Amino acid sequence: MSELPEPRGAESLCYSAGVMVLSKEHPRRLLYRSVEPVLTPSMPEERRGAVSDVVFPTGIDRRDDLGLPDRIDVYYGMADNRIGAARLDVPERLPSGAPADHAADERRLHFANEEIS
């Protein structure tokens, strides 16, 4: 096995992931965005690898099959070297987060020549 590079210093970049919730009826409408990341590189496997200090979600699985519709398993890349799994329990109420873009709701959005109000 080859030697993995050491994590870079505090001045280097770190790739993390947050949460956003889109409208079911209008998926272009942002309802919620987390202020802080919910998945950050903290374990050695996330901090050392082909690209250090990186976690990136690649898939989610709502666990209805276990009778747990509020549980979501998140599969994610770890430092471009491994695959990890994290568990997200959806709260009954979302914590305070970044406000949705209400200004966008008030103006017309154009996407692929389609107007959306």
C-alpha positions in Angstrom: 0.0 0.0 0.0 1.3 3.4 -0.9 1.9 6.1 1.7 -1.0 8.6 1.9 -0.1 12.3 2.0 -0.4 14.1 5.3 -3.3 16.6 5.7 -2.4 20.1 4.8 -2.2 22.9 7.4 -5.1 25.0 8.7 -4.7 27.4 5.7 -5.7 24.7 3.3 -9.3 24.2 2.0 -11.8 21.8 3.4 -14.7 20.4 1.4 -17.9 19.8 3.5 -21.6 19.3 2.9 -24.7 21.0 4.1 -28.4 20.3 3.9 -31.0 22.0 1.7 -34.7 21.3 1.3 -36.6 22.0 -1.9 -40.3 22.3 -2.4 -41.9 19.0 -3.5 -44.3 20.8 -5.8 -41.8 23.3 -7.1 -38.3 21.7 -6.8 -36.6 24.9 -8.0 -37.8 26.7 -4.9 -35.4 26.6 -1.9 -37.2 26.1 1.4 -34.3 25.6 3.8 -30.5 25.7 3.7 -28.3 24.8 6.7 -26.0 27.6 7.9 -23.2 25.2 8.9 -22.1 22.0 7.3 -23.6 18.8 8.6 -20.9 16.5 7.2 -17.2 17.6 7.6 -14.0 15.7 7.3 -13.0 14.7 10.9 -11.9 11.1 10.8 -8.4 10.2 9.6 -10.0 8.4 6.6 -11.6 11.7 5.6 -8.6 13.8 6.3 -5.9 11.8 4.5 -6.2 10.4 0.9 -5.9 11.3 -2.7 -7.5 14.6 -1.9 -7.2 15.4 1.8 -9.9 17.1 3.9 -12.8 16.2 1.6 -16.2 14.6 2.1 -18.8 14.6 -0.7 -22.2 13.0 -0.6 -22.9 10.8 -3.6 -26.2 9.2 -2.7 -29.0 9.1 -0.1 -31.4 6.3 0.9 -34.6 7.0 2.9 -35.0 3.9 5.0 -38.7 3.1 4.5 -37.6 -0.5 4.2 -36.8 -0.5 7.9 -40.0 1.3 8.9 -37.9 4.4 9.5 -39.1 7.1 7.1 -37.3 9.8 9.1 -33.9 8.1 8.8 -31.7 8.8 5.8 -28.5 7.0 5.1 -26.0 9.2 3.2 -23.2 7.5 1.2 -20.2 9.7 0.7 -16.7 9.9 -0.6 -13.9 10.2 1.9 -10.7 12.0 0.7 -11.2 10.5 -2.8 -9.9 7.3 -1.3 -12.8 5.5 0.4 -16.6 5.4 0.6 -18.4 6.1 3.9 -21.9 5.9 5.2 -23.5 8.4 7.6 -26.9 8.4 9.2 -29.2 11.5 9.2 -32.3 11.5 11.4 -34.8 14.0 10.1 -36.1 16.2 12.9 -39.8 16.9 13.3 -38.9 20.6 12.9 -35.8 21.9 11.1 -33.4 24.0 13.2 -32.9 27.6 12.3 -31.1 27.9 9.1 -30.3 30.3 6.3 -33.4 31.9 5.1 -34.7 30.7 1.7 -34.3 33.2 -1.1 -37.6 35.0 -0.7 -36.5 37.6 -3.2 -36.4 34.9 -5.8 -40.0 33.9 -4.9 -41.1 37.5 -5.6 -39.5 37.8 -9.0 -40.0 35.6 -12.0 -37.4 32.9 -12.6 -36.4 31.9 -16.1 -35.1 28.4 -16.5 -34.7 26.7 -19.9 -37.0 29.3 -21.5 -39.7 28.3 -19.0 -41.3 30.9 -16.7 -41.9 30.0 -13.1 -43.8 32.2 -10.7 
